Amino acid sequence: MAGGLFLVGWFVYLWFQPEPPPYHYRVVEEGGPDKFPNLGLENYPYLTIGKLEVQVDAIDQPLAFVYRANRSGFDPVLLYVENKFPEPILSMEEGLSETIAVSSAIAKHVPNDAVIVAWWDTSRKLALLSDRPTLFTAYLGLPVIAPSYWRDRFEAIEQYEQKFWGKQASPEERAQFNRFIEALMAYPHQGAAMLRELVGSREAYVVVHVSDIYKLGLMRPDRIDVAFKDFPLTGNVHGLSGQVKAWLTNNDYTSYTLQSLSEKQVRAYFLRESGASNILLAKMLPFSNFRPMDLDALQLIHKEGGYWIYKIPSAEQIQRQN
């Protein structure tokens, strides 16, 4: 009888025991920026950089290398993922040079007391590298960027990442981030007004990256249909354009934008027409059916690689526009 109860108890334990994350981090190297010259962080000597392997127990080689930055007064920040896997892991962005360049531009042109609004992971990097305050400061972990066949482990991944990267966001910050998502999903003038409400009367700028459109699609799959595909760069621009347009047509998408991954590869993001091409974020990015410089709901300030910086109009300016 006792043995039977033990087996029942063990079964119940296994049934309710949460699945572990499919990977873990392992620190392989730490030091100052001079120890990692490939990152281009020589102008940030106050950072401590850690290089971590993303390890899966059943695989000998790491799936990716993660570069983590530490600085006094900041939680650890994921700076860059050097992905060795065919699908994105942890981040949609590739490389760090664009982030460093846009941070330098912000430090040069944005007043010290202005606030930056961006996706939470972008916000943490910009705050670290530009010394400008950002609306979002905590690790929010949304959406989970991982191979699709790990879908049943997404909850475990989210919990592992949250614990690893620092303090959890407050309910207020999570509510603000959801409001930010809704602003990006709104029609341009409505979205601009929502962004202004988020920041109050402060001078404020919103920074978006082309990969944000895919993250937005993961957050709101019922409202925006977005896909991506990587294409090789062969030196023939017309050939690449033809490949991208053929994929768009064959898969019933209506517009696209490109992200440079390396000298050998480019990533195309595709939107399917269901009103998605009219949302604020789509208008802030260079999709094939719209130019960001034609957007009048926000003021385009600067472009750096896949990043676009806009100034959020004052409440009075928004009222006049409406």
VEXKOL-17258 format. One record per residue: x, y, z of N, C-alpha, C, O in turn; residue in three letters. Coordinates in steps of 0.2 Angstrom, whole numbers, padded with zeros to 4 digits, always signed. Layout:
N
XYZXYZXYZXYZAla...
//
This chain:
322
+0004-0006+0000+0000+0000+0000+0004+0006+0000+0003+0011-0004Met+0009+0006+0004+0014+0012+0005+0018+0013-0002+0018+0019-0004Ala+0020+0007-0005+0023+0008-0011+0019+0011-0017+0021+0015-0021Gly+0012+0009-0017+0007+0012-0021+0006+0019-0020+0006+0023-0025Gly+0006+0021-0014+0005+0029-0013+0011+0032-0015+0011+0038-0017Leu+0017+0029-0014+0023+0033-0016+0023+0034-0024+0025+0039-0026Phe+0021+0028-0027+0021+0029-0035+0016+0034-0037+0018+0038-0042Leu+0010+0035-0034+0005+0040-0035+0008+0047-0034+0007+0051-0038Val+0012+0047-0028+0014+0054-0026+0020+0056-0031+0020+0062-0033Gly+0024+0051-0033+0029+0052-0038+0026+0054-0045+0029+0059-0048Trp+0021+0051-0047+0018+0053-0053+0015+0060-0053+0015+0064-0058Phe+0012+0062-0047+0009+0068-0047+0014+0074-0047+0014+0079-0050Val+0020+0072-0044+0026+0077-0044+0028+0078-0051+0029+0084-0053Tyr+0029+0073-0055+0031+0073-0061+0026+0077-0066+0028+0081-0070Leu+0020+0076-0064+0015+0079-0069+0015+0086-0068+0014+0090-0072Trp+0016+0089-0061+0015+0096-0060+0022+0099-0060+0023+0105-0059Phe+0027+0095-0060+0034+0098-0060+0035+0102-0067+0034+0099-0072Gln+0037+0109-0067+0037+0112-0073+0043+0110-0077+0048+0108-0075Pro+0042+0110-0084+0047+0108-0089+0053+0113-0088+0053+0119-0087Glu+0060+0110-0088+0065+0115-0087+0066+0118-0094+0064+0116-0099Pro+0070+0124-0094+0072+0127-0100+0076+0122-0105+0080+0118-0102Pro+0076+0123-0111+0079+0119-0115+0087+0120-0116+0091+0116-0119Pro+0089+0126-0113+0096+0128-0113+0098+0131-0107+0094+0132-0102Tyr+0104+0132-0106+0107+0136-0100+0113+0140-0103+0116+0139-0108His+0115+0145-0099+0120+0149-0100+0126+0147-0096+0126+0144-0091Tyr+0132+0148-0100+0139+0146-0096+0144+0152-0098+0145+0153-0104Arg+0146+0155-0093+0151+0160-0094+0158+0157-0096+0160+0153-0093Val+0160+0160-0102+0167+0157-0104+0172+0162-0104+0178+0161-0104Val+0170+0169-0103+0175+0174-0103+0172+0180-0101+0167+0182-0102Glu+0176+0184-0097+0174+0191-0094+0180+0196-0094+0186+0194-0094Glu+0178+0202-0095+0183+0207-0095+0181+0214-0097+0175+0215-0098Gly+0185+0218-0098+0184+0225-0101+0183+0225-0108+0184+0220-0111Gly+0180+0230-0111+0179+0230-0119+0185+0229-0123+0185+0226-0128Pro+0191+0230-0120+0198+0229-0123+0199+0222-0124+0203+0219-0129Asp+0195+0217-0120+0196+0210-0121+0192+0208-0127+0193+0202-0129Lys+0187+0212-0129+0182+0210-0134+0182+0215-0140+0177+0218-0141Phe+0188+0216-0143+0189+0221-0149+0184+0220-0154+0182+0225-0158Pro+0181+0214-0155+0176+0213-0161+0170+0217-0159+0166+0217-0164Asn+0168+0219-0153+0162+0222-0151+0162+0229-0153+0157+0232-0153Leu+0168+0232-0153+0168+0239-0155+0166+0244-0149+0163+0249-0150Gly+0167+0242-0143+0165+0245-0137+0171+0249-0133+0171+0250-0127Leu+0176+0251-0137+0182+0254-0134+0180+0261-0131+0184+0263-0127Glu+0175+0264-0133+0173+0270-0130+0169+0270-0124+0166+0275-0121Asn+0168+0264-0121+0164+0262-0115+0169+0258-0110+0167+0253-0109Tyr+0174+0261-0108+0179+0257-0104+0176+0255-0097+0179+0251-0094Pro+0170+0259-0095+0167+0257-0089+0163+0251-0089+0160+0249-0083Tyr+0162+0248-0094+0158+0242-0095+0162+0236-0093+0168+0235-0095Leu+0159+0231-0090+0162+0224-0089+0158+0219-0094+0152+0219-0094Thr+0161+0216-0098+0158+0212-0103+0159+0204-0102+0164+0202-0100Ile+0154+0201-0102+0154+0194-0101+0152+0190-0108+0147+0192-0111Gly+0156+0185-0110+0154+0181-0115+0151+0174-0113+0154+0171-0109Lys+0145+0173-0115+0142+0167-0112+0140+0162-0118+0138+0164-0123Leu+0140+0156-0117+0138+0151-0121+0131+0149-0120+0129+0149-0114Glu+0127+0148-0125+0120+0145-0125+0121+0138-0126+0121+0136-0132Val+0120+0134-0121+0122+0127-0121+0115+0123-0121+0111+0124-0116Gln+0115+0118-0125+0109+0113-0124+0113+0106-0123+0118+0104-0126Val+0110+0103-0118+0114+0097-0115+0115+0091-0120+0121+0088-0120Asp+0111+0090-0125+0112+0085-0130+0116+0087-0136+0118+0083-0140Ala+0119+0093-0136+0123+0096-0141+0130+0098-0139+0130+0102-0134Ile+0135+0096-0142+0142+0097-0140+0143+0105-0141+0147+0108-0137Asp+0141+0108-0147+0143+0115-0148+0138+0119-0146+0132+0118-0146Gln+0140+0125-0144+0135+0130-0141+0130+0133-0147+0132+0133-0153Pro+0124+0134-0146+0119+0136-0151+0121+0144-0153+0119+0146-0158Leu+0123+0147-0148+0125+0154-0149+0129+0157-0143+0130+0153-0138Ala+0132+0163-0144+0136+0166-0139+0132+0173-0137+0130+0176-0142Phe+0132+0174-0131+0128+0180-0129+0133+0184-0125+0137+0182-0121Val+0133+0191-0127+0137+0196-0124+0133+0200-0119+0128+0203-0121Tyr+0135+0200-0113+0132+0203-0108+0136+0209-0105+0142+0208-0104Arg+0133+0215-0104+0136+0220-0101+0134+0222-0094+0128+0222-0093Ala+0139+0223-0090+0138+0226-0083+0140+0233-0082+0146+0234-0085Asn+0137+0237-0078+0139+0243-0077+0136+0245-0070+0130+0243-0069Arg+0140+0249-0066+0137+0251-0060+0131+0255-0060+0130+0260-0064Ser+0126+0253-0057+0119+0256-0057+0114+0253-0062+0109+0255-0062Gly+0116+0248-0065+0112+0245-0071+0112+0237-0069+0116+0234-0066Phe+0106+0235-0071+0105+0227-0071+0110+0225-0077+0111+0229-0082Asp+0112+0218-0077+0115+0216-0083+0111+0217-0089+0105+0216-0089Pro+0114+0218-0095+0110+0220-0101+0113+0215-0106+0119+0214-0107Val+0108+0212-0110+0110+0208-0116+0112+0213-0121+0107+0216-0124Leu+0118+0213-0124+0120+0217-0129+0120+0214-0136+0118+0218-0140Leu+0121+0208-0136+0122+0205-0143+0122+0198-0143+0125+0195-0138Tyr+0119+0195-0148+0118+0187-0148+0122+0185-0155+0120+0187-0160Val+0127+0182-0154+0131+0179-0160+0128+0172-0161+0130+0167-0158Glu+0123+0172-0166+0119+0166-0167+0123+0161-0171+0125+0163-0176Asn+0123+0155-0169+0126+0149-0173+0121+0145-0176+0122+0140-0179Lys+0114+0147-0175+0109+0142-0177+0105+0145-0182+0105+0151-0183Phe+0101+0141-0186+0098+0144-0192+0092+0148-0190+0090+0153-0194Pro+0089+0147-0184+0083+0152-0182+0085+0156-0177+0090+0155-0173Glu+0082+0162-0176+0084+0167-0171+0083+0164-0164+0078+0160-0163Pro+0088+0166-0160+0087+0164-0153+0089+0170-0149+0094+0174-0149Ile+0084+0172-0144+0084+0177-0139+0084+0184-0142+0082+0189-0139Leu+0086+0185-0148+0086+0192-0151+0085+0191-0159+0087+0187-0162Ser+0081+0196-0162+0080+0197-0169+0086+0201-0172+0087+0201-0178Met+0090+0205-0168+0095+0209-0171+0101+0205-0172+0103+0201-0168Glu+0105+0207-0176+0111+0204-0178+0117+0210-0178+0116+0215-0181Glu+0122+0209-0174+0127+0213-0174+0126+0219-0169+0120+0220-0166Gly+0131+0223-0167+0131+0228-0162+0133+0235-0164+0131+0240-0161Leu+0136+0235-0170+0138+0241-0173+0132+0247-0174+0133+0252-0172Ser+0127+0244-0176+0121+0249-0177+0119+0252-0170+0117+0258-0170Glu+0118+0248-0165+0116+0250-0159+0121+0255-0156+0119+0260-0153Thr+0127+0254-0157+0132+0258-0154+0132+0265-0158+0132+0270-0155Ile+0131+0265-0165+0130+0271-0169+0124+0275-0167+0124+0281-0166Ala+0118+0271-0166+0112+0275-0164+0113+0278-0157+0110+0283-0156Val+0116+0274-0153+0117+0277-0146+0121+0283-0146+0120+0288-0142Ser+0127+0283-0150+0131+0289-0151+0127+0295-0154+0128+0301-0151Ser+0123+0294-0158+0118+0299-0161+0114+0302-0156+0113+0308-0156Ala+0111+0297-0152+0106+0300-0147+0110+0304-0142+0108+0309-0140Ile+0116+0302-0140+0120+0305-0135+0122+0312-0137+0123+0317-0134Ala+0123+0313-0144+0125+0319-0147+0119+0324-0148+0120+0330-0147Lys+0113+0321-0150+0108+0326-0152+0102+0326-0148+0098+0331-0148His+0101+0321-0143+0095+0321-0139+0097+0325-0132+0102+0323-0129Val+0093+0330-0130+0095+0333-0123+0095+0328-0117+0092+0323-0117Pro+0099+0330-0112+0100+0325-0107+0093+0324-0103+0092+0318-0100Asn+0088+0328-0103+0082+0327-0099+0077+0325-0103+0071+0324-0101Asp+0078+0323-0110+0073+0320-0114+0072+0313-0112+0077+0310-0110Ala+0067+0310-0114+0066+0302-0113+0065+0299-0119+0062+0301-0124Val+0068+0293-0119+0068+0288-0125+0063+0283-0124+0063+0280-0119Ile+0059+0282-0129+0054+0276-0129+0056+0271-0134+0056+0273-0140Val+0056+0265-0133+0058+0260-0137+0056+0253-0135+0054+0253-0129Ala+0057+0248-0139+0055+0241-0136+0060+0240-0130+0065+0243-0130Trp+0057+0236-0125+0061+0236-0119+0068+0234-0120+0073+0236-0116Trp+0070+0229-0124+0077+0227-0125+0081+0232-0128+0087+0233-0126Asp+0078+0236-0133+0082+0241-0136+0083+0247-0131+0088+0250-0130Thr+0078+0248-0126+0078+0253-0121+0084+0252-0117+0088+0257-0115Ser+0085+0246-0115+0090+0244-0110+0097+0245-0113+0102+0248-0109Arg+0098+0244-0119+0104+0245-0122+0106+0252-0123+0111+0255-0122Lys+0100+0256-0125+0101+0263-0127+0103+0267-0120+0107+0271-0120Leu+0099+0265-0115+0101+0268-0108+0108+0267-0106+0111+0271-0103Ala+0110+0261-0107+0117+0259-0105+0122+0263-0109+0128+0265-0107Leu+0121+0264-0116+0126+0266-0120+0126+0274-0122+0130+0277-0124Leu+0120+0277-0121+0119+0284-0123+0118+0288-0117+0118+0294-0117Ser+0117+0285-0111+0116+0289-0105+0110+0294-0105+0110+0299-0102Asp+0105+0292-0108+0099+0295-0109+0093+0291-0105+0094+0285-0106Arg+0089+0294-0102+0084+0290-0098+0079+0287-0103+0077+0290-0108Pro+0077+0281-0102+0072+0278-0106+0066+0276-0102+0066+0275-0096Thr+0060+0276-0105+0054+0274-0102+0054+0267-0099+0051+0266-0093Leu+0057+0263-0102+0057+0256-0100+0064+0254-0098+0069+0255-0101Phe+0064+0251-0091+0071+0250-0089+0072+0243-0086+0077+0240-0086Thr+0066+0239-0085+0067+0232-0083+0067+0227-0088+0065+0229-0094Ala+0069+0221-0086+0068+0216-0091+0061+0213-0092+0058+0211-0087Tyr+0058+0214-0097+0051+0212-0098+0050+0205-0102+0045+0202-0101Leu+0055+0203-0106+0055+0197-0109+0050+0195-0114+0049+0189-0115Gly+0047+0200-0117+0042+0199-0122+0044+0202-0129+0046+0207-0129Leu+0042+0198-0134+0040+0191-0134+0046+0186-0133+0052+0189-0133Pro+0045+0180-0132+0050+0175-0132+0053+0174-0139+0049+0172-0143Val+0059+0175-0140+0062+0173-0147+0066+0167-0146+0071+0166-0143Ile+0063+0162-0149+0066+0155-0149+0064+0151-0155+0058+0152-0157Ala+0067+0145-0156+0065+0141-0162+0058+0139-0160+0056+0137-0155Pro+0054+0138-0166+0047+0136-0165+0046+0129-0162+0041+0128-0158Ser+0051+0125-0162+0050+0118-0159+0051+0118-0152+0050+0113-0149Tyr+0053+0124-0149+0053+0125-0142+0047+0128-0139+0047+0130-0133Trp+0042+0128-0143+0036+0132-0141+0033+0129-0134+0030+0133-0130Arg+0033+0123-0133+0030+0120-0127+0035+0122-0121+0033+0120-0115Asp+0041+0125-0122+0045+0127-0117+0045+0134-0116+0049+0137-0112Arg+0041+0138-0120+0042+0145-0119+0041+0148-0112+0044+0153-0110Phe+0036+0145-0108+0035+0147-0102+0041+0146-0097+0043+0151-0093Glu+0045+0140-0098+0051+0139-0094+0056+0144-0097+0060+0146-0093Ala+0057+0145-0103+0062+0150-0106+0061+0157-0103+0065+0160-0101Ile+0054+0159-0103+0053+0166-0100+0055+0166-0093+0058+0171-0091Glu+0053+0161-0089+0055+0161-0082+0063+0161-0081+0065+0165-0076Gln+0066+0157-0085+0074+0157-0084+0077+0163-0086+0081+0166-0082Tyr+0075+0166-0091+0078+0173-0094+0076+0178-0089+0080+0182-0087Glu+0070+0178-0086+0068+0183-0081+0073+0183-0075+0075+0188-0072Gln+0074+0177-0073+0078+0176-0067+0085+0178-0068+0089+0181-0064Lys+0088+0177-0074+0095+0178-0076+0096+0185-0077+0102+0187-0075Phe+0092+0189-0080+0093+0196-0082+0092+0201-0077+0093+0207-0078Trp+0089+0199-0071+0088+0205-0066+0081+0206-0064+0076+0201-0065Gly+0080+0211-0061+0073+0213-0057+0067+0212-0062+0068+0214-0068Lys+0062+0210-0059+0056+0209-0063+0053+0216-0064+0053+0221-0060Gln+0049+0217-0070+0046+0224-0071+0040+0225-0066+0037+0220-0064Ala+0039+0231-0064+0033+0232-0060+0027+0231-0064+0027+0232-0070Ser+0021+0230-0060+0014+0230-0064+0013+0236-0068+0011+0236-0074Pro+0016+0242-0065+0015+0249-0069+0019+0249-0075+0017+0251-0081Glu+0025+0246-0075+0029+0246-0081+0027+0241-0086+0027+0243-0092Glu+0024+0236-0084+0021+0231-0089+0015+0234-0092+0014+0233-0098Arg+0011+0238-0088+0005+0241-0091+0007+0246-0096+0004+0247-0101Ala+0012+0250-0095+0015+0255-0099+0017+0252-0106+0016+0254-0111Gln+0021+0246-0105+0023+0243-0111+0018+0240-0115+0018+0241-0121Phe+0012+0238-0112+0006+0236-0116+0003+0242-0120+0001+0241-0125Asn+0003+0247-0116+0001+0253-0119+0005+0255-0125+0002+0258-0130Arg+0012+0255-0125+0016+0256-0130+0015+0252-0136+0015+0254-0142Phe+0014+0245-0135+0012+0240-0140+0005+0243-0144+0005+0243-0150Ile+0000+0245-0140-0006+0247-0143-0005+0253-0147-0008+0254-0152Glu+0000+0258-0145+0001+0264-0149+0004+0262-0155+0002+0265-0160Ala+0009+0257-0155+0012+0255-0162+0007+0252-0166+0007+0252-0172Leu+0002+0249-0163-0004+0245-0167-0009+0250-0170-0013+0248-0174Met-0009+0256-0167-0014+0261-0169-0013+0264-0175-0008+0264-0178Ala-0018+0268-0178-0017+0272-0184-0012+0278-0182-0012+0279-0176Tyr-0008+0280-0186-0003+0285-0185-0004+0290-0180-0001+0291-0175Pro-0009+0295-0181-0011+0300-0177-0013+0298-0170-0011+0301-0165His-0017+0293-0170-0020+0290-0164-0014+0287-0160-0013+0288-0154Gln-0009+0284-0163-0003+0281-0160+0001+0286-0157+0004+0285-0151Gly+0002+0292-0161+0006+0297-0158+0004+0300-0152+0007+0302-0147Ala-0003+0301-0152-0006+0304-0146-0005+0299-0140-0004+0301-0134Ala-0006+0293-0141-0005+0288-0136+0002+0288-0133+0003+0287-0127Met+0007+0289-0138+0014+0289-0135+0015+0296-0131+0019+0295-0126Leu+0012+0301-0133+0013+0307-0129+0010+0306-0122+0012+0309-0117Arg+0004+0303-0122+0001+0302-0115+0006+0298-0111+0006+0299-0105Glu+0009+0293-0114+0014+0289-0110+0020+0293-0107+0022+0291-0101Leu+0022+0298-0110+0028+0302-0108+0026+0308-0104+0031+0311-0102Val+0020+0310-0104+0018+0316-0101+0020+0322-0105+0020+0322-0111Gly+0023+0327-0102+0025+0334-0105+0032+0334-0107+0034+0339-0110Ser+0036+0329-0105+0043+0329-0107+0044+0329-0114+0041+0326-0118Arg+0050+0331-0116+0053+0331-0123+0054+0323-0124+0057+0320-0119Glu+0052+0320-0129+0052+0313-0130+0054+0311-0137+0051+0314-0142Ala+0057+0305-0137+0059+0302-0144+0057+0295-0144+0058+0292-0139Tyr+0055+0292-0150+0053+0285-0150+0058+0282-0155+0059+0285-0161Val+0061+0277-0153+0066+0273-0157+0064+0266-0159+0062+0263-0155Val+0063+0265-0166+0061+0258-0168+0066+0255-0172+0070+0259-0175Val+0066+0249-0172+0071+0245-0177+0066+0240-0181+0061+0239-0179His+0069+0239-0187+0065+0235-0192+0062+0228-0189+0057+0226-0191Val+0066+0225-0185+0064+0219-0182+0058+0220-0177+0055+0215-0175Ser+0057+0226-0175+0051+0227-0170+0045+0225-0173+0040+0223-0170Asp+0044+0225-0180+0038+0223-0183+0037+0216-0182+0031+0214-0182Ile+0042+0212-0182+0041+0204-0181+0039+0203-0174+0035+0199-0172Tyr+0043+0207-0169+0041+0206-0162+0034+0208-0161+0030+0205-0157Lys+0032+0213-0164+0025+0215-0163+0020+0210-0166+0015+0209-0163Leu+0022+0207-0171+0017+0201-0174+0017+0195-0169+0012+0192-0168Gly+0023+0194-0165+0023+0189-0160+0018+0191-0154+0015+0186-0151Leu+0018+0197-0153+0014+0199-0147+0007+0200-0149+0002+0198-0145Met+0005+0201-0155-0002+0202-0157-0003+0198-0164-0005+0201-0169Arg-0003+0191-0163-0003+0187-0170-0011+0188-0172-0012+0186-0178Pro-0015+0189-0168-0022+0190-0171-0024+0196-0174-0029+0197-0178Asp-0019+0201-0174-0020+0208-0177-0015+0210-0182-0016+0214-0186Arg-0010+0206-0183-0005+0208-0188-0001+0201-0190+0001+0197-0186Ile-0001+0200-0197+0002+0194-0200+0008+0196-0203+0009+0200-0208Asp+0014+0194-0200+0020+0196-0202+0025+0190-0202+0024+0185-0198Val+0029+0189-0207+0034+0184-0208+0041+0186-0209+0041+0192-0211Ala+0046+0182-0209+0052+0184-0211+0056+0178-0215+0054+0173-0214Phe+0060+0180-0219+0065+0175-0223+0071+0178-0224+0072+0184-0226Lys+0077+0174-0223+0083+0177-0224+0085+0175-0232+0084+0169-0234Asp+0089+0179-0235+0091+0179-0242+0099+0180-0242+0101+0184-0239Phe+0102+0176-0246+0109+0177-0247+0110+0183-0252+0107+0185-0256Pro+0116+0187-0250+0118+0193-0254+0123+0190-0259+0128+0188-0257Leu+0122+0191-0265+0126+0188-0270+0130+0194-0274+0134+0193-0278Thr+0128+0200-0272+0131+0206-0276+0127+0208-0282+0128+0214-0284Gly+0121+0204-0283+0117+0206-0288+0110+0209-0285+0106+0205-0283Asn+0110+0216-0284+0104+0219-0281+0098+0217-0284+0093+0216-0281Val+0098+0217-0291+0091+0216-0295+0089+0208-0294+0083+0207-0293His+0094+0204-0293+0093+0197-0292+0089+0196-0285+0085+0192-0284Gly+0092+0200-0280+0089+0199-0273+0082+0202-0273+0078+0199-0270Leu+0081+0208-0276+0074+0211-0277+0069+0206-0280+0064+0206-0277Ser+0072+0203-0285+0067+0198-0288+0065+0192-0284+0060+0190-0284Gly+0070+0190-0280+0069+0184-0275+0064+0186-0270+0059+0182-0268Gln+0065+0192-0267+0061+0194-0262+0054+0195-0264+0049+0193-0261Val+0053+0199-0270+0046+0200-0273+0043+0193-0275+0037+0193-0274Lys+0047+0189-0277+0044+0182-0279+0041+0179-0273+0036+0176-0273Ala+0045+0179-0267+0043+0176-0261+0036+0179-0258+0032+0176-0256Trp+0036+0186-0259+0031+0190-0256+0024+0188-0260+0019+0186-0257Leu+0025+0187-0267+0019+0186-0271+0017+0178-0270+0011+0177-0269Thr+0022+0174-0270+0020+0167-0269+0017+0165-0262+0013+0160-0262Asn+0018+0169-0257+0015+0168-0251+0010+0173-0249+0008+0173-0243Asn+0007+0177-0254+0001+0181-0253+0003+0187-0247-0002+0189-0244Asp+0009+0189-0247+0010+0195-0243+0010+0201-0248+0010+0201-0254Tyr+0010+0207-0245+0008+0213-0249+0014+0218-0249+0015+0223-0253Thr+0018+0218-0243+0024+0223-0243+0029+0220-0239+0028+0215-0235Ser+0035+0223-0240+0041+0220-0236+0046+0226-0234+0046+0231-0237Tyr+0050+0224-0230+0056+0229-0228+0062+0224-0227+0061+0218-0225Thr+0068+0227-0227+0074+0223-0227+0078+0225-0221+0078+0231-0219Leu+0082+0220-0218+0087+0221-0213+0093+0218-0215+0093+0212-0216Gln+0099+0222-0214+0105+0219-0216+0108+0215-0210+0108+0217-0204Ser+0109+0209-0211+0112+0204-0206+0120+0204-0206+0123+0204-0201Leu+0122+0204-0212+0130+0204-0213+0131+0205-0220+0127+0207-0224Ser+0137+0205-0222+0139+0206-0229+0137+0201-0234+0137+0201-0240Glu+0134+0195-0231+0132+0189-0235+0125+0188-0234+0122+0183-0238Lys+0121+0191-0230+0114+0189-0229+0110+0195-0227+0112+0200-0224Gln+0104+0195-0229+0099+0200-0228+0092+0197-0226+0091+0191-0228Val+0089+0200-0221+0083+0197-0219+0077+0202-0221+0077+0208-0221Arg+0072+0199-0224+0066+0202-0226+0060+0201-0222+0059+0195-0220Ala+0057+0206-0220+0050+0205-0216+0045+0207-0220+0045+0212-0224Tyr+0040+0203-0220+0034+0203-0225+0027+0204-0221+0026+0201-0215Phe+0023+0209-0223+0017+0210-0220+0011+0208-0225+0012+0209-0231Leu+0006+0205-0222+0000+0203-0226-0005+0209-0225-0006+0211-0219Arg-0008+0211-0230-0013+0216-0230-0019+0214-0226-0023+0210-0228Glu-0020+0217-0220-0026+0216-0216-0027+0222-0211-0029+0222-0206Ser-0025+0228-0214-0025+0234-0210-0018+0235-0207-0017+0240-0205Gly-0014+0230-0207-0007+0230-0204-0003+0236-0207+0001+0239-0203Ala-0003+0236-0213+0001+0241-0217-0001+0248-0215+0003+0253-0217Ser-0006+0249-0211-0008+0256-0210-0007+0258-0202-0008+0263-0200Asn-0004+0253-0199-0003+0255-0192+0003+0259-0191+0007+0260-0196Ile+0004+0262-0185+0010+0267-0184+0016+0264-0185+0020+0267-0189Leu+0018+0258-0182+0024+0255-0183+0026+0254-0191+0032+0255-0193Leu+0021+0251-0194+0023+0250-0201+0024+0256-0205+0028+0256-0210Ala+0021+0262-0203+0022+0268-0207+0029+0271-0204+0032+0276-0208Lys+0032+0269-0199+0038+0272-0196+0044+0268-0199+0050+0270-0199Met+0043+0263-0203+0048+0258-0206+0048+0259-0214+0042+0260-0216Leu+0053+0257-0217+0053+0258-0224+0050+0252-0228+0054+0249-0232Pro+0044+0251-0227+0040+0246-0231+0040+0248-0238+0040+0254-0240Phe+0039+0243-0242+0039+0244-0250+0033+0249-0252+0034+0251-0258Ser+0028+0249-0248+0023+0254-0250+0022+0260-0247+0017+0264-0247Asn+0028+0262-0243+0027+0268-0239+0034+0271-0237+0039+0267-0237Phe+0035+0277-0237+0042+0280-0235+0041+0284-0228+0037+0288-0228Arg+0045+0282-0224+0045+0285-0217+0045+0293-0217+0042+0296-0213Pro+0049+0296-0222+0049+0303-0222+0042+0306-0224+0041+0312-0223Met+0037+0302-0226+0031+0305-0228+0026+0304-0222+0020+0307-0222Asp+0028+0301-0216+0024+0301-0210+0024+0308-0207+0029+0311-0205Leu+0018+0310-0206+0017+0317-0203+0015+0317-0195+0014+0322-0192Asp+0014+0311-0193+0011+0310-0186+0017+0311-0181+0016+0313-0175Ala+0023+0309-0183+0029+0310-0179+0034+0313-0183+0034+0314-0190Leu+0040+0316-0180+0045+0320-0184+0051+0315-0184+0054+0314-0179Gln+0053+0314-0191+0059+0309-0192+0065+0314-0190+0066+0319-0193Leu+0069+0311-0186+0075+0314-0184+0082+0311-0187+0086+0315-0189Ile+0082+0305-0187+0088+0301-0189+0087+0294-0190+0082+0291-0188His+0091+0292-0195+0091+0285-0197+0098+0282-0196+0103+0285-0198Lys+0099+0276-0193+0105+0273-0192+0104+0265-0193+0102+0262-0189Glu+0106+0263-0199+0105+0256-0201+0098+0254-0200+0094+0257-0204Gly+0096+0249-0196+0089+0247-0196+0085+0251-0190+0079+0250-0189Gly+0089+0256-0187+0085+0260-0182+0082+0267-0185+0086+0270-0190Tyr+0077+0269-0183+0074+0275-0185+0072+0279-0179+0068+0276-0174Trp+0074+0285-0178+0072+0289-0172+0067+0295-0174+0068+0298-0179Ile+0062+0295-0170+0057+0300-0171+0056+0305-0165+0056+0302-0160Tyr+0054+0311-0166+0052+0315-0160+0045+0315-0160+0041+0315-0165Lys+0043+0314-0153+0035+0314-0152+0033+0321-0151+0035+0325-0147Ile+0028+0323-0155+0025+0330-0155+0023+0331-0148+0021+0327-0144Pro+0022+0338-0146+0019+0340-0140+0012+0339-0140+0009+0338-0146Ser+0009+0339-0135+0001+0338-0134-0002+0343-0139-0007+0342-0142Ala+0001+0350-0139-0002+0355-0142-0002+0354-0150-0007+0355-0154Glu+0004+0351-0152+0005+0350-0159+0000+0344-0161-0002+0344-0167Gln+0000+0339-0157-0005+0333-0159-0012+0336-0159-0016+0333-0164Ile-0014+0340-0155-0021+0343-0155-0022+0347-0162-0028+0346-0164Gln-0017+0350-0164-0018+0354-0170-0018+0349-0176-0022+0350-0181Arg-0014+0344-0176-0014+0339-0181-0021+0336-0182-0023+0334-0187Gln-0024+0334-0176-0031+0331-0176-0037+0336-0177-0042+0334-0178Asn
//
